[in-house]
Amino acid sequence: MVSCVTQPDRPQGRKRVLSSTPIGNWAEENGLNIYKPMSINHPSFLEYLQSLSLDIILVFSFGQILSEQVLSIPRFGCVNIHTSLLPKYRGASPICAAIMAGDMYTGISIMQMEKGLDSGPVYHQFKLRIDDNIYAHELELQLANLAADKISNSIVKIATEKLKPVEQNTANVSFAKKIKKEDGSVIWSNDAEIIERQVRAYSNWPGAWFFLEMINSSRKKITVTAASVEEYDSNLNHPPGTIIQADKFGWKIACGKNALSINKLIPEGKREMTTDEYLRGNPITIERHI
């Protein structure tokens, strides 16, 4: 018997309509038994899981911590799909971390779960090249497709004991912390290359953003959704954060090294637009400091 456990329905969208998770919708459409406990570790749900004589619990993007009691229930344990090549980037945001670091490769790790944070031994790893200029939501989809393609074969091998997990090399451990809203704040003294990665790494949330002082002295939040790095002569002595161009040919801001060209953005309370669209309605003088 195959069953699906997912997060409870939650309000979504502007109208805050109570909606299931994507996996919940898929399970319902495909006639699977589906459960949505507030906590998978609640005694009543633990009792239910124990009654199922489970072989494997497969976990991906679940969002709840599994207790040691849950981990001990299945015959072959709990298996997690983690979106990094462990032991690199244990933790909550491995996709963002890989883009921010400028890594050439990432991948998925099919691992045995244990009490520690992504510290369990690994059954299988599959490598994926990170395309130049890829955004986090695009890389997330690529890794999801890779996992969907590989997981069935791995699960069969685990259940038939043809695949044994290998302990992680603890000397090479690194962590990817949970993303906070302030991580999206642009620091202009950083190299333009770092800020451009920030735009792509935080495309899901919180975005790469800064505040722009308007003519009426109000401050508006600008979220950059597409940007590029422009070579810039540091001998011109513009401090980081100085607007060095703002016209129909582009909006460029000096950084710690080189300049960032803003190509698309979301002004506070508005839709996404090109820089040219924005500047036509909001002219900006150069030599200003953000």
N, C-alpha and C positions, 0 to 999 in steps of 0.2 A: 504494500500500500504506500502511495506517495501522498504526502500532505504538505501544505504550505503554511508557514507562520510568517506574518508580516506585521508592521506597525498598525495601530488602530487608525481608523478613518479620522481625518483632520480637515478643518476648514481651509479651502484654497481659493485663490483668485480674488478679484475685487468684491465679488458678491459673497465670499466666504462660504461657498457651498461645501458641505461635508463630502469628502472624496477619499477613495481608497488609494493606496500606493499603486504604482505601475505594475509591480509583481502581483499585487492583490487583484487588480483588474484582469491580468493574464490568467491567473489561477482560476478565477471565476468563469472566464470565457472558455477555459479548457476543462471544466468540470472537476477540478481538484478540491479536496477538502481544504478549507481555508480557516485559519484561526488568527485572531487579532488581539492578543492579550496586552493589557497595559504594561505588564511585566512578565517576561518569560520565566522569571525566577519565583513567581508567586506560588505558594505551596499547592494550591488547587491545580495549577497548570503543570507543575512538576509531577504531581500524581498522575495526571492524564498522560504526559510524555512517557512515564515509566510503564504505563499500561500497554503501550504500543509495541513493545519488543523491537525497538528501532535498530537498524544496522548502522546507519550513518545520518548525522545531521550536517547538511551543507549550509554554510553561512556566507552571505555576501551583502555588503552595504545594509546591514540590519539596524545598527544604531542602538542596540542594547548590549550591555555587558552580560555574558553568560557566566553563571555561578559555577563553582566546581561541581555542584550536584548535577547541573545540566550537562556539563562536559563529560561526566562519568556515565551517562545513561546509554548512549549508543554502543553497540557491540564493537564497532571499529572507530569509535570516537567522533568528535566534531571536526569537520574540515572547513577551512576558510580559504576564500580566494582573495588574496591581497594584491593590490595594484602597484607592486614594486618588486625588484629583484632582491629579496631579503638576503642578508640582514640590513641592506640599505633602505632607509626611510621606513622604519617601523612607525606606526602611529596613524594619525587621522587624515593627513593631507599629502600622501606620497606623490600624487600627480602634480600638484602645485609645486612641491619641493623640487621635482625633477626639472620642471620648466624654469623655475627661478635659478637653479644651479647651472642651467645651460647644458644639461646632460645630452649626450648623443643617443643613449639607449635607456629604455625602461623595460617593463614586462609585467608578468603576473607570477605570483608564487602560490601554489596550491599546498597548503600547510596544515599540519595537525595542530589543533588549538590546545592551549594549556592556560594556566592561570596568568602568566605574564603577558605583557603587551606585545603581540605579534612575535613572540619569542619561541614558538614551538618549532619542531623539526619540519623540514620541507620535503614533500613528496616529489613535486615536479616544478620546474620553472620554464617559462617560455619568454623569449626575448623579443623586443619590438623596437625598431629604430624610431626615434622621435624626429618627425619631419621639421624642417626649418619653418619658423614662424607659425607653428601650430598653437592653437588655443586650448585651454584646459578642457573645455566641453568637447572639443573634437578628439583630443587624446583619450578622454574618458570613454567615448564611444568606440574608439579603436580597441582599447583594452577590454571593453565589455564584449565586443565581437570575438576577440581572441579567446577570452575565457569561455564563451558559449561554444566555441569550436572545439576546445580542448577538454572541457571538464568531464564529459561523459566517459571518455576513454580512461581518464585518470581515476574516476570513481569506481569503474569496473575493476581496474587493477588493484585499487586499495581493498575493495570488498573481497577479491579473490586472493588477497595477500601476495600478489605478484609485484607489488610496489612497496618499498620500505622507506620510511622517512629518514632524512639525514639531518643531524643537528646543525644549527647555524654556527658560523664562525663568529664568536662573540668579539673578536678583536676588530671586526669591521662594522660594528653596529653604528647606525646613525638614526636620528629620529626626525619625523615630520610633525611638528606641533599642530594643534587645532588652530585653524585660521580665525582671526578676530577682525572686526570691522576696521580697526586702526591699521591693520596690515596693508590696507589698500591706499593709505595716505601717501601721496607722492612726496619724496624728499629730493629736492632739486639738486642738492649737493652730491647725490649719487651719480654714477656714470649713466649716460643716456641708455646704454645697452641694458643696464639693470632695470631701469624704469620701463623700457619697452617689454622686457620679460614680465614685469609686474602686471602690465596691461593684459598679457596673454594668460599668465598663471591664475589671475583672479577674475577671469571672465565670467565664471559662474556666480561668484560672490566673493568679496564685496565690491569688486571692480577697483580700478586704479583711479583715484580721485584727488582733486585739490579745490581750493576755494579761490574764486576770482572776484575782486572788488569791482562793483559796477559803478556807473557814472553817478548814481544817486547815493553812493557810499554803502549800499547794501552789499552783502557777500553771497554769491551764488555758487553752489557746488557743481563742479564740472567732472563728469566721469568719462575718462578716455577709453574708447572701445577699439580703436585702431591707431597705431603709431609706428613710426620708423625712426631709425637713428641717422642723423645727418652729421657729417664731419664739420667741425667748427674750430676756427682758429682761436685758441685760448689767449693768444697775444692781444686780442681785442679787449681783454680785461672786463668782460661783462660778468658780473657775479652770477652764480647759479640761481635760476629762477627769473632771470631777465628775459622779457619778450623781445626777441631780436628780429622777428618778422611776423606780421599779421595782415595779410592781404589776400587777394584772389589766388595768389600763387602758393599760399601756405601759411601755417601758424607754427612758428618755431620758438622754442624756449631753451636758453642756455642751461646746461647741466654741469656737474662736476667735471665731466669729460664729454666733449662733443655736445650736440644739441638734440632735443626730441622734437620731431615733427608730428603734430597731432593731425590725424587724417579723418577720424570720426569721433564723435562724442555724444554724450547725453547731458544736455543742460538740466539743471534741477527742475523737476516738474514738467519736462518736455520729452518728446520722442528722440530717438537716435537720429543724428543728421551728420552730413559732411561738414568739414571745417568751413568750406566756402559758403554753405547755407547759413551756418551760424554767424559768420563774420559779416554777411550782408545785412543782417538785422541787429548785430551787436558789434559795431566797429571798435577796435582796440588799438590804442596807440602803442608804438614800439618804445623800447627803452624802459618800459615799466617793469617793476619787480613784483612777482607774485608772492 
